[in-house]
Amino acid sequence: MKTIPLNTFYKLLILVLVGNLVSCDKTATPVKNYSNILWYSEAANNWNEALPIGNGRIGGMLFGGVENDRIQLNEETVWAGEPGNNITKDYFNEVEAIRKLLFDGNYEEAQNLALEVFPKSTPENTNYGVPYQTVGNLNLHFEGVNNFENYKRVLDIENAISTVTYTAKGVNYKREYFVSFTDQVMVIRLSADRSKQLNFEVSMDMPQKKHNISTENGLLKLTGKSGDHENKTGKIKFETLVYPKLTGGELVQNDTSLSVKNADEVLLFVSIGTNFKSYNDLSGSAEKIAQNHLEKSQSKPFYELKQAHVSDYKNLYDRVSLQLGDDDTNSVLPTDKRLENFATTEDLSLVSLYFQFGRYLLISSSRPGGQPANLQGIWNDKLSPPWDSKYTVNINTEMNYWPAEVTNLSELHQPLFSMLEDLSVTGQESAQKMYHARGWNIHHNTDIWRVTGMIDGGFYGFWPMGGAWLTQHIWQHYLFTGDKEFLKKYYPVLKGKAQFYADVLREEPEHNWLVVAPSMSPENKYINSVGVSYGTTMDNQLVFDVFSNVINASKILDIDTEFADSIAVLKKRLPPMQIGKYGQLQEWIKDWDDPGSKHRHISHLYGLHPSAQVSPFKNPELFKAAEQTLEFRGDVSTGWSMGWKVNFWARMLNGNRAYKLIKTQLTLVEDGTESGGTYPNLFDAHPPFQIDGNFGCTAGIAEMLIQSHNEALHLLPALPDNWSNGEVKGLKARGAFEVDLNWNNNTLNTLKIKSELGGNLRLRTTEVLVDENGNELTKASGENENEFYQTPDIKTPLISSEANIKPLQLPEYHIYDVSTEKGKTYEFHAQN
């Protein structure tokens, strides 16, 4: 008997399935672009195989079972607990005591005191933040569907629609799922190509103790209240309404479920409301919100709902496209099979898919007016998820938003800025009671109640730098957009952060540098089990950026000159970066680095990425030291750490190493595996699932294609050898430039740039660029006059006498200046 090659089999299968799609819905257009498709030949067996959909507020994980279909639900404001901060008293004396121990060199005693004052386990009268919680499951049960064929489960990220299709007893069935931002409901359409074929039961279940499930007037209703946690009582009220709209057939109402009999088509509307209005206001009506959204949507035809959803979504998604290579043959394989083969198969279209999947997740989990994407976006099936699925702000929350500006999704940044406004209020209590400082402060974690005190005890939690990192997003948004009204609105948040550090900085005993103490280099230790420290490299880099941002904003807005001058004086007294005896960029104020450490956090390279303090053009010694640090730490790590390393190696201008990290991150791991990589549904595996790895890798791929710091827009700065041909459209650069470019044989071919603000466009490239008349562009000279491309004035680094710094070798770059006008588009090409 002849065997059919596997690739041929899957191609034939797709032809059959596409035919079934058309026969099941004659108005549907068959999907042709598989680079925007996740698809599977089986239903999900576990949560990390289910497919995510969302509109920023409502999330669903789709399992796609034939006989039993589970849709796991979330709503972004359903968290345990109630309003209130987590600071119970004035801790200033204890902080001073720990600081003195550190400055006296008694590091272990300082750590022991920190753990005594802030224990790892939570005392009854405090809390370490609350968990984000599921709102249960919507279940569809189809009786008697034992034998079926032609099964296919799809997530079309180009339109944000998921489908399940299969054939049973000669009938072609189809389900479509989406969550509409326009109509604020989840919509599920069930159809068949023969009449009277839809027979199923609709039910719900919920792990939360405080809940009730009932039916009335053809509706399935789940009401409940979020959980208690530590010293907080659960006070989020939520209501989920499920309304089946039938074409033909009969709806039977049971006590806690609904049954559909012999219907031709069914639309299921899922509407969720909560009483949450803000971090300190729970006066909303869950019932009214759920009912209002349902009433406004249920009378609309399906295709009107679908068209509004797709149009709204594509307005965001379609801004950027990426094609790597010309071979798309692997896309005919199921996505899990592609992931399994990726280590040995050159499947560049999977890289493009993974890049766009990150953008899809951001659109689906972070919309203006809502909450920021948390540790799992908006998708979580537990009452006590890992790390509570909170906002961990010593890397993870920030990484969630790295793709926002560069991949042309700027407005999706807004929920993070809104949270910063809240934190600048609640963080005043932390600043005052713990540090006797002005301004505001947050440590390494927060939640929906915007808590700002210590979380996770005196080791992980003693890091008063969360606000310093978060506020960089305000400044970066300004650099990408040039929006002065935005900068004016959020200037008080920036200033409050600078005021805090102006009051907190202390002279360290050896050099009289001004440092933050106590603090730590996130989650790492330097001797024995000691993490608490002072003047860590990351802290110094962060305070440098906080002060620089306020000084620059003051100048741009022409306000607060006196305050800006005062922090400029403090800025000059910050410690310089240091190169240690192994040639590494030091992590600590002393040369304590362990070259054998493979720690997941590489926090002291914040100055390389996402900041721009470490430059191959301005300080090559620091650049080489950062490279040595990366070599010591290695590649394999947790999922999010590998995502950060993609960005690091892109900034190192090493595309091959960045791509190696992408290949390492795109290693298939199954549910329960204890290694970093990617789950079958393309979720990042820390493990377990953390969404920051997805977002970090998407940003890293963009960083390989364009970089817009170091005074210029750098074209293809880190292009891997394997990415010989490709095209990207719609990426954004600082200074509000929109960039399209393509390349052949690893060489830039054409470049198209839209200038949204005007101003000088400085280009850095390895190719000679000419205009439409064949004339070479004007060579650049001097500093870039564009205000969005100024480089930081960092101190000369201190270099250990034992360090062996190898010379830096860079390609020969051509640097050009182009004077641009607002709203105009410019096209150039490389000279043949």
LOLUM-934298 format. One record per residue: residue in one letter; x, y, z of N, C-alpha, C in turn. Coordinates in steps of 0.05 Angstrom, whole numbers, plus 5000, padded with zeros to 4 digits. Each point is the difference from the previous one (the first is absolute). Layout:
<recs>
AXYZXYZXYZ...
</recs>
This chain:
<recs>
M501749765000498350245000501850255000K499350194983501550254998499450185024T502150125010499650205022500150284989I498450185011500050284991501950155018P501950164989501750175016498450185019L501150055024498550155020499250274990N501850154987499450274991497749994979T500149804982497949974980497449945013F500049835020497549935014498750255012Y501750175014498950245012498950204979K501450014977499050184979497349914990L499749734996497449904991497950045022L500849975025498150045022498950295000I501950194995499250285000498050054978L500649894976498150044978497249905006V499949775013497449895008498750185020L501550095020498950165022499150274990V501550134983499250254989497449974984G499849774986497549954986497749975019N500449885023497949975020499350275011L502050185004499550265010498150154982V500549984974498350144981497249884999S499949735001497349884999498450065025C501450045022498650055025499150295002D501450184987499450295000500650114973K498050024983500550074972500950294997T499650165020500850284998502950045010A501249805012502750025011502049994977T502250145004502250004981502149805011P500949804985502049825009502650145008V501249925022502450135009502349914982K501650194990502249934983502750065013N500150205017502550085012500549855026Y501449774998500449835024502150125018S501450224992501950125018498650155023N497450034999498550125021498049815013I500649744998498249795010501449815019L498749965023500749775017497949794995W500849754994497949804996501049735011Y498049835007500549755013498149794990S500849754999498449794990498549855022E500450105025498649885023499150225019A498049935017499150185021502250035021A499950205016501950045021499649805022N502249885010499949825022500450145027N501250234999500550155025500050304993W500350165021499750294997502250124982N502449885001502250114983499949914971E497849864993499449944972497650164991A498550115018497650164993500950264987L498150124985500750244984498750255013P501650225002499050245014498650194981I497750115010498750224986499450215022G499750254992499450215019499750274988N498850185015499650284990501250205020G501949915016501250175020498749975027R497449975000498549985025499149715005I498949874980499049735002501949814986G500849785013501749814987498849725000G500749854980499049724999502349824990M500149765012501849794991498349784988L500449944974498349834985501349724997F498549795009501049734999499249864975G497650074989499249894974499349715000G499049895023499249725000497549954983V499849774988497749944983497649925017E500349815018497849925017499650195024N502250095012500050195022501950234994D498950234997501650244994500150185025R502450075008500450175023501050274991I498750215009501050274996500550125027Q502650025007500750105026500150314999L498750135020499450284998501650175021N500750244991501250205019498850274994E500050175021499450284997502150155015E501250214988502550125010499950115028T497650065011499950125026499349805023V499849754993499349805021502549915014W500650135022502349945017498949955028A501449855016499449965028500350275015G498850005024500550235018498350244996E501050225011498450255001502050245000P498950244996501850235000501650035025G502450124997501750055023502949934994N501850165011502849964996501049795020N502549924998501149795017502350105018I499950255007502050115019498650055026T501049875021498650005025501250195021K502550094996501250185020502350154987D501250175016502450154992502549825004Y501349944978502449825001502650154997F500050265003502450154994502449925017N499549975026502249935018501349734992E498349814993501149744992501650024974V499050174981501450044975502750135005E500050205018502550135008502049805012A499049825017501749815013501349814979I498449914981501049824979502150154983R499550254994501850174985502750025014K499950055026502550035015501649745000L498749785003501449744999501449964974L498650084978501249974974502450184996F499850245008502350194997502349925018D499449865022502249915017501249734991G498949894978501049754990498949755013N497950035016498849785013497649894983Y500749884978498049944980498149775009E501049795012498349795009498150095022E501150165018498250115022497850184988A500750154979498050174987497849824987Q500849784987498049834988498349875022N501249915021498449875022498050205012L500850255003498250205011497750054981A500750014974497950054980497949775000L500949765004498249775001498450005026E501250105021498550015025497850214999V500650234988498150224999497849934979F500949884978498249934978500249704994P498749845016500349704997499049904974K501049764992499249884975497149925000S499149895023497149935002498650255010T497450024994498550245005498850005027P500650205017498650035025497050054996E498549955021497150024997499050284994N501550205009499150284997501050134975T501449854982500950134975499349824977N500650084976499749834977502250054979Y500549804984502050024980498750014972G497750134998498650024975498049774996V498150044983497949814996500149874972P498749774996500149874974497850094982Y500650004974498150024978498649744998Q497350004995498549755002498249964976T499549744994498249934978497150055007V498450034980497150025005498649754990G501549784998498749744995500149914971N498349814994499949874974497250004988L499950054975497649954984500349734986N498149825004500349734990497849944980L500749884977498149924980500349694997H497749865005500149714998498249914977F501249854982498649904976499749705003E497549905003499649725005500449834975G501249775004500149804979501950064977V501950195003501950064979502549845006N500049754993502349825006501849974976N498949994977501649964976499950254983F502450114994500250244984502649994984E500250174980502450014983500450294991N502350044987500750264989500050225021Y500949935024500050205021502350204996K499350265005502050214998499350225020R502050085015499750225020501950234992V498950244996501550224988499850255017L502250155002500050275010501150184978D498350164988500850194979500750265014I502650055003500850255015499950244982E499549974974499750234983497350135003N498049835009497350105004499049965029A501649885017499349945028497549845002I499949794984497749815000501149725002S498749845017500749725002497849834989T500649774987498049824989500649725007V497949845002500249715002498249884979T501149824983498449874980500549705001Y497949854994500249714999497649894985T500149744993497849874987499149765017A497449985004498949775015497549914987K499949744993497649884987499350154975G502050084985499550144975499350295002V499950115024499350285004502550165007N500450234987502350175005499250215021Y501450005023499550185022502150225001K499250225010501950225003499350175024R502150085016499650195022502050234995E499050245005501750244998499950155026Y502350105009500250135026501650264996F499050225012501550245003499050175023V501750185010499150185021500250284989S497850144998499950254987500650235019F501950174992500550245015497850214995T499050004976497950194992497449955016D499249755002497549935014500449895028Q502549955009500649925027498649745008V499849814982499049735005501649804986M500049755010501049774985497749894983V500749944976497949894982501049724990I498349805002500549734989497849934981R500749944976498049924980500349704994L497949855003500049724993498249964976S501049854980498549964976500649734988A498349914982500349754985499050034972D500849834982499250034972497449854995R498749905021497349884997498350125023S497550024996498250115020499549815023K499350115023499149855023502249815012Q502550084996502249825009501350095026L499250225011501450105024498449925025N501249825016498949915025502149995021F499850175020502150025020498950135025E501549965022499450125026502050225006V499150225011501750225008500050025031S502349985012500250025029502550165008M500250055026502350145010501049875026D502550035006501049915026502150215010M500549995026501650225011501449895025P502750035002501449915024499650185025Q499250254995499650195022497849905018K500550015027498049915019497450174999K500450264998497850185002498850054972H498249824991498850044973497349864999N498550074980497449884996499549984970I498949784991499349964972497049954998S498750154981497149984997499250064971T497549964994498950074974497550165004E499550184981497550155000499650144973N497649994990499450144974501949924978G500749754998501749904979502950085003L500850095024502750075006501349815020L502549954996501649865021501650215014K499849995027501350225016501849885021L502450115002501949935022500650265015T499450015025500850235017501949905021G501850185008501949925020501650235012K501849935018501750195013502849895001S501950184997502849915000500949905027G502349875002500849865024501350185020D500049915025501550135022503049924996H501750185010502949944997501550145022E501549845016501550115023498150185016N500650265004498350155017497950164985K499549934975498050144984497649834993T497650115002497649874993499350044971G499249794986499350024972497550164996K500350224985497750184997499450074971I501349864981499350044972497549834994K497850124993497649864991500049974970F499349774990500049974971497549854991E499250044976497749864988500649934972T499549754993500349904972497349914990L499350114977497449934987500649864973V498749784996500249854975497249994987Y499850114976497450014986500249864974P498549774996499949874974497850124982K500850074976498250114981499749794977L497749874998499649784982498750074974T500949874979498650004974499049714997G497349985002498849735000500449875026G498749775004500449845024498650115024E500849905023498750065026502150035022L499450195018501750045023498649905025V501249825015498849895024501650115024Q498650115019501350125023499949815024N502349925009500249835024500850175024D500349885023500650165024502750154998T502149864990502650124999501349974973S498449944980501149974973497850054979L500950034975498150044978500549794979S497949904988500349794979499050104974V501549964979499250084973499249744985K497650014987499049774986499550064971N501349854982499450004971500150284988A502050165008500350274988501649994975D499650204982501550034976502650165005E499850205017502250175007499650115028V502150035015499850125027502250205003L499350245010501950205009500050005030L502349965012500350035029501350265006F498750175015501150255010500949975029V502550075006501049985027500850285009S498650105020500550275010500849985030I502150155007501050005028500150285011G499150045024500350265013501049975028T501350205011500950005028499350275013N500350015026499550255014502450185002F502249924987502550165001499950254983K500650235013500250254985502850115000S501449975022502850075002501249865024Y502650045004501349865022498950075028N498650225002498850075026497050054999D498749894979497150044996498749754989L498349885016498649764992497050054999S499250234990497250085000498649934975G501349864981498749934975498049785004S498349954980498049795001500849784980A500849775010500749784982497649924983E497650005012497649924986499450184977K500150275005499350194979502050004977I502549975007502150004979499649764982A499649765012499749764984497450024983Q497950095012497450034985500250204978N501250235005500150214979501549904976H502349885004501649904977498449794985L498649835014498549784988497750124984E498550185011497750124987500850154974K502250135001500950154976501049834977S500949765007501249834979498149784990Q498249905017498549764993498150044976S499250244994498150054978501550034973K502650025001501650044976500449744985P500050014973500649764985502949915004F500549744997502749905005502150144983Y499450044975502150114982500550305006E498050135011500550285009501950005024L499549825019501849975023502849934992K500149814981502649904991501550214985Q498650154983501450204984501050235018A498450085020500950215018502549915016H499949755009502349895015502549994982V499849894976502349974983501150284992S498250184994500950274991501650145022D498949995025501450125023502749875004Y500149745000502449855005502150054978K499249994975501950034979501250284998N498550195010501150285001502650015016L500349815019502549985015501949804988Y499049764995501849784992501350054973D498550114981501050034973502150224996R500650145021502050214997502849894994V500549765009502749884996499849734987S501749954981500249734987502949925000L500549745001502849905000500049744984Q501850004980500549754985503049945001L500649765009502849915001500349774981G501750034980500449794980497749964981D500349824982498049954979498749735003D500949835018499049735002497949985022D497549964992497849985020498949725001T501549804991498949734998499449885027N501650085020499549885027497450095012S498850224990497650105013497649824995V500349804982497849814996499949805023L502049995016500049815023498650135024P498849845017498850105025502150155016T499250215014501950175014501749855020D498849815015501649865019502149834986K499449894977501949854984502350184990R499350244991502050194991501950075023L498850045024501650065023501949775007E498949764998501649775006502449974981N499550074974502149974979501950244999F499450215015501550254995503049985005A500849845018502949985007501549894976T498749844983501549874978499050104972T498050175000498950094974500150314999E500850094977500250304996497250114994D498450045020497250094997499850295008L500950184982500150285006497250125002S498149884987497250115002498949955028L501149805015499149975028501150235016V502350114994501150235014498150244995S499250044975498150224994497449965015L499049755001497549955014500350065030Y502349925011500450055029500250295006F501350164982500150295002497250125000Q498449924981497350114998498249905023F500549755009498449905022500450175025G502550105004500450195023498450254997R499850104975498450244996497049945004Y499249764991497249915005499449995029L501849895016499549985029499850285013L501650194991499950265012497450144993I499149984975497450114992497849885016S500249745005497949855014500050035030S502150115011500250015030500450285011S500350204983500550275010498750214982R497850105008498650204984499650255017P500050244987499550255014497549995017G500350115025497850005018499949765019G501749804995500049765016502449985018Q500549755009502349945017502349924983P502550045010502349914985500049694998A501449894980500449724999501649915024N499049795014501549915024501949774993L500949855019502049804995499149794980Q497449964996499049824981498150144980G500450264996498350154982497350045013I498049854990497349995014499149715002W501849814995499249724998501149845024N498149905016500849855025497749825008D500549755005497849815007500049935030K501550155016500349935028499050225019L499549925025499450205021502650095013S502149834999502650075011502149944979P500350164980501949954978502850045009P502049904985502850055007500650295003W501450075022500750275006497550195001D497749885005497450145001499350144974S501649964979499550134974499950315004K501650095019499950295006501750164980Y500550255006501850174984502849995013T501749844990502849995010501650204985V500950215014501050234986503150025002N501349775006502950004998501049894973I498149964981500549934972497449944985N498349845013497949864984497950194989T499050195016498050184990501250194979E502450095005501350174980500349854973M500949755002500449844975497449974985N497849985014497449984986499650234980Y501150235006499450244983502450084982W502149834999502150074981499150004971P498149834992499250024972498150234993A498950135021497950194995500750224980E502350135004500750234982501249904974V502049835001501549924976498349854981T498049845009498349854982497450144994N500050275005497850174990497349955014L500249955026497649965017500050205023S500750244994500650205021497750045020E497550014990497850065018499549785020L501049764994499749785019501750035025H501850194999501650075023498450145022Q497650114993498550175018499349885026P499249745001499349895027502450005019L502449984990502350015018500450285010F499650204984500250285009497950075020S497649894996497850045020500849885027M501249764999500849885025502250175014L501850124984502050175011498850245014E497950114989498650225014499049915027D498849765001499149895026502349965019L502149884991502349945017501450255011S499850224984501350255009498450125023V497549905004498450085024500549805023T499549744995500349815021502949975009G501950064982502849985006501150215018Q498450215005500850215019500249895028E498249815006500149885027502549845004S500849854979502549845001502450195004A500050214984502350195002500250125027Q497750085012500050145025500649815024K498649785001500249835023502549825001M501049944977502449825000502650164997Y499950234987502550144993500050305008H497850105011499750285008500850184976A499049934977500750154975497550124988R500550204983497950114984499449824976G498250084983499449854976498649745006W500649804984498649745002501949774995N499149775009501849764997498449754998I501149804986498949744999502449805000H499549775012502249805001499749814975H500449755003500349834976497449884991N497750075012497549874994497650175007T497849974985497550135007497749844989D497650085006497649864990497950204993I497549914997497950184991499450225020W500749955026499550205021502350205002R502049974983502350194998501650015026V500449775012501649995024502950084993T501450135019502750094994502049935021G499249865021501849915021501649764992M501549895019501749774995498249754994I500849844980498749754994502149784998D499349775010501749765000502550025018G499850175020502150005021502550164994G501849995019502450175000502249914982F499749794985502049934979499050094973Y497949874989499050084974498850284999G498850075023498550255000501550265005F502549985009501450255008501250134975W498350104984500950134975498150244994P500850245010498250234997500250144973M500249844979500750114973497849954979G497849885009497949934980499050244985G499550225014499050244987502150124981A502549975007502250114983499949874973W499649744999499949864974497450064986L497849995014497450044987499850284987T501250205012499750274989501650034974Q501949824995501450014974498149984977H497849865004498049964979498750274993I499750175019498950274994501950154981W502549995007502050154984500349874972Q500049744999500349874974497650054982H497650015012497650064984500350284988Y501150195015500550264990502050004977L502249855003502049994980498949884974F498249815001498949884976497850174988T498650165016497750154989500450304998G501750115018500350295001497650145010D498349865016497550115010500550175025K500250264997500650185022497750025020E497549984990497850005019500149755018F500749784989500449765016502250045021L502250114991502350055018499250195023K498450204993499150195020498249875021K498249834990498149865018501549825020Y502149864990501349815017502650115013Y500650254995502450125013499949975031P497750055013500049975029500849725009V499349804985500849725007503049984998L501250114979502949994997501450165022K498950235006501250175021499949875027G497749885007499749875026502049785004K500649864978502049785001502850125005A500650234987502650135004500250115028Q497850115011500150105027500649785020F498949774996500549775018503049945001Y501349984977502849935000501850235010A499150254994501550235011500149985030D497949905013500049985029501249755011V500049794984500949745010503049964997L501250124980502949954995501750075024R502049835005501850045022502949964990E501950135014502849964993501049735009E501249854982501249755009502850055010P501149835017502450075016502650014985E500249864977502649974988500750224980H498050084983500650204980498350265004N498249995019498050225004498250034976W499649794985497950004979497350005014L498050114986497249995009498749744991V498949855018498949744994497349955013V498549824989497549905013500849785019A499150025025500649795020497850015021P498949765007500649744990498549954973S501149814985498749914976501349734993M499649914975501349754991500150004970S501449824989499949954971498049784997P497750054987497649835002500549705001E499249895023499749715005502749865000N502250155000502749875000501450055027K502149865004501550025025503050024994Y501650105018502850044995501849845019I499349965025501549835018498049835016N500649745001498249825014497150044991S498350085019497250044992499250305003V501950174995499650295003499450134974G497750134999499250164977499950295005V499250085025499750285006502750144998S500050234988502650134994499550304997Y502050134987499750294994501550064975G499150204986501550104976500349794978T498149824997500249804979500050134973T501249884980500350124974497350074988M498149825002497350064989498850255013D500250015027498950235014501250264989N502650004998501450244990499050084972Q499749804983499150054973497150115000L498449885017497250095001499750295011V501450065021499950275011501150204979F502149924986501150174979497850074979D498549804992497950044980497750175012V499249945025497950165013500750295000F502450075009500950285001500250114972S501149854981500350104973497350064987N498149835005497450044988498650265010V500250045026498850245012501550264990I502649984999501550234990499250074972N499849804983499350044972497150094997A498249885016497250084999499650295009S501550075021499950285010500750204978K502149934986500950174978497950024978I499049774992498049994978497550165007L499049965025497650135009500450285011D502550075004500850265010498750055028I500449805018499050025027502149895019D499750075026501649875021503050014996T500950234991502950024994501749965025E499150115022501649995025500249715009F497849854999500149725008501849844982A499850054974501649864980503050055006D500750255006502850075006500949855025S498349975020500849875025500549704996I498449874983500549714996502349964980A500650204984502349984982502649985017V500050155022502349995019500349725012L497749895008500049735012500949794979K499150044976500649804979503049974995K501450225003502949994996501549845022R498649965022501349855022499249715002L498449904979499449725000502549844992P500149755009502449844994500249954969P502449984990500349924972499649704998M499549904976500149714996502849905002Q500349765009502749895005500449734985I502549964991500749764987501849845019G499149755006501449845020502349854990K501249845018502549864994499749794978Y497649904995499649814979499350134973G500250274999499350144976497050034997Q498549955021497150014999499050275010L497650084992498650235012499149925028Q501050135020499449935028497150025006E499049815015497250015009499750165026W502149995016499950125026502050235002I499850155022501850225004502949915005K500349755009502649885002500249764981D502449924995500449794979499549725012W497449955005499149755012498949804979D500050074975498749834980501249724998D498349814997500849724996499849934971P502249964986499849944971498649744994G499649835020498649754995497050025004S499050235008497250045005498450004974K497849845001498250004977497350125007H500050195019497550115011498350124977R497449965003498150084979499950304997H500350155022500050304998502850094992I500250174980502550134993499550305003S499250085023498950275005502050224994H502649955005502050214996500450074970L498849844982500150074972497550164991Y498450105020497950194993501150234984G502550085006501250224986500549944971L500249754992500249924972497249984988H498249885013497249984991498249965024P497850155003498850174980501250294999S501750075019501250264999502150014979A501350234996502050034979502550135011Q500749925024502450115013502649864991V499749754991502349854991500049994969S501950134988500050044971502649914987P499949864978502549934986501450244988F498650214996501150244987501050205020K498850015024500850205020501849895022N499649755008501649885021500649704994P501749954981500649724991500949825022E501450115021501049835022497649885015L498050175006497649905014498549804982F500050054974498649834981501349725001K502649984999501449745002499649875027A499950165021499549895027497249885002A498150134987497349895000499949744985E501549984978500249754985501249785017Q502050065015501249805018498049905020T498550185011497949925019498049814988L499250064975498149824986501249734995E502549994993501349754996500149835025F500650135023500149865025497249885007R497950164996497449915008498949784982G500849984975499149794982497350074988D499049814984497550044985497649885014V500249745006497749855010499250115028S497450065003499050105025497049985000T498750155017497150015000499150144974G497449964993499150114975500350304997W499250155021500150294998502950094999S501849865014502850085000501249974972M499349784986500949974973498950214982G497550095005498950224985501650265003W500850055025501750245005502749974986K501149765000502649964987499950044970V497749944988499750074971500550304996N498850165017500450294999502950085006F501149875020502850065006501949954976W499749774988501849934978499450174975A497450084997499450194979501550265004R500050095025501550255007503049964997M500949755003502849944996500749994970L498050044983500350004971500849724990N499149795014500749734994497449854993G499350014975497549874991500049705003N502349884994500149715002499549905029R501250145019499649925028497150065009A498950224990497250065007498149784989Y500649924975498349794988500449735014K502449955010500449755015498350005025L499750245013498250025023497149964992I499250104977497349964991499549704996K501949864988499749714995499949865027T501550095020500049885026497350055013Q498950244998497550065012497749844986L500249974974498049854985500549705001T500749905024500249725006497449905012L498849804987497449905010500349875027V498450105019499949875027497049935005E499649785012497349915006499250095028D497549985006498950085026501449835022G501050145020501449875022503049984996T501150074976502849994996501450225016E502349945012501350195017502450144986S499450104977502150154985498750224984G501550214994498950224985499749924971G498250144986499549954972497350104992T498649854983497450084990498149775001Y497650055010497949805001498749964972P498549794996498849954973498350234990N498850155018498350234991501750264996L502649975000501950224997500350185024F498749935022500550155025502849955010D501250215011502749985012499949825025A502049835002500249835025502350115016H499350115024502150085019501849765008P498949775006497149935004499150075029P497450015006497749974981499750254982F497650024988499650224981500350275012Q501750174987500150285004500050144973I498350204997499750124974502350194992D501650085019502250194994502049894980G500449735000501849894981499150034971N497349984996498950054974500550294991F499450195018500350284993502950074997G501849895017502850074998501249904974C499249774991501249894975498950164976T497550075000498950174979501650264998A500450135022501650255000502949954990G501149775008502749934992500349974970I498049874987500049974971500050274987A498350185010499950274989502750145004E501349955023502650135006502249894981M499749764990501949904981499850144973L497650114994499550124974500450304999I499350135021500650295002500650075029Q501850195004500550115026500150314997S498950145019499850294997501050145025H502449935008501450145022502950054990N501850065017502850064991500050204977E498350205002499950244982498949944972A499449754993499249954972497949784999L498649994977498349774993501849804986H500649785014501849804990498449794986L500749954974498549824983501349725000L498449805005500949725001502549985018P499950085024502450005017500949735009A498249805001500649745010498649784983L500550014974498749814982501649735000P498749785007501449745000500749924971D502049844997500749894974497749854987N498549865017497849834989497750174989W499750245009497850174991500950154975S500849864979501250134977498250184985N497449934999498050164985497750065018G498950234998497650075017499050274995E497850065014498750264997498550055026V500250255010498450085022498850274994K497550045009498650254995498750105026G500250265005498450125021501350035027L502549915003501450045026500350295005K500150075026500350285008502750055012A501150234994502650095011499550255017R501850055018499950255016500050244982G498750215008499750234983497649974981A498349795005497549964985500549964971F501949824994500449914972498949724998E498549964978499049734994501749894977V500849745004502149894983499049754986D500450004973499749764984502749944987L500949755000502549944986499949714991N501549944979500449724992502949964994W500849754999502849934996500249744984N502249984986500649764984502949925005N500649745002502749915004501450145023N498450045022501050125025500850294996T499050134979500750284994497550164996L500050245013497750184997499550064971N497549994992499250054972498650274998T497650025011498550264999499150085027L499650265003499250125026497950214995K497949995016497850194998499450105028I500150265003499650125027497950224999K498149985018498050225003500850165025S500250264996500750185023497550125011E499249935024497550105012500450275014L502550075006500650255014501850194984G501449894980502050164987502649985016G502050164992502550005014502249844986N502350015011502349864988499849705003L500349864978500049715001502949914995R501349895021502749904997499849704997L501349904979500049714993502749885004R500149765011502549855002499649744985T501749934981499749764985502749914989T500349754993502449904987500050044970E497850094989499850054971500150294993V500850064976499950274989497150054991L498850215011497250064993499850224980V498249974981499650214979497050064999D499450244989497250084997498949904974E497650094993498749914975501550074975N501850215002501550084977502849874999G500549835019502649865000502250165014N499350215014502050165014500349905029E502549985008500549915028498950215019L499049905023498950185020502250165013T499250215014502050185012501349865024K502750005000501449895023499550165025A499749865022499450135026502650115011S499750215016502350125014499050115027G501749985020499350115026497849845014E498950105022497949875014497350034985N498349805004497450014987498450225014E499050194984498550235011497249925008N499149774993497349915007499949955030E498150135014499949995029499449725011F498949834983499249735009502449804998Y502350104991502349824996502550095015Q499550135023502350095016501049765017T502749985002501249785015500650085029P499849825019500550075028502950065005D500450195019502750085006501149855025I500549744996500849845023502950055008K500649935025502850035010501949804987T502550074999502049814991500149765019P499949764990499949765017502649965016L499849885023502449915014500749714991I502549964993500849744989502049875019S499549765008501949855017502749964986S502150025015502749964989500449724990E498349815009500249724992498349944975A498350194992498249954978501649994974N499149824983501249974973497850074980I499950254991497950094981501149974972K498749834985500849964972499050244983P501450074979499150224982497349934987L498550214996497449964987500350044970Q499049814985500150024971497150034989L499550224986497450054989500150014969P497849954987500050034971500450294992E500650054975500250274990497250104994Y499250215015497350114996500150254983H497850034985499550264987497850145016I500550255006498150165016499150244984Y497350034998498950214983498050175017D499750244991498050185011498050084978V497449985006497950074981498150195015S499750244988498150195012497249924991T498249955020497349914993497950205009E497749994986497750175007497849835011K498450115018497849865012498149904979G499349745003498049874982501049914974K502650044994501049924974501449725002T500049874977501249734998502550024982Y502149855008502650014985500849724993E500949974976500949734991502950014990F501549805008502849984992500649704994H502249964987500849724995503149985001A500949765004502849965001501250004972Q502450114999501350024974501049734991N499449924976500849744989503049994996
</recs>
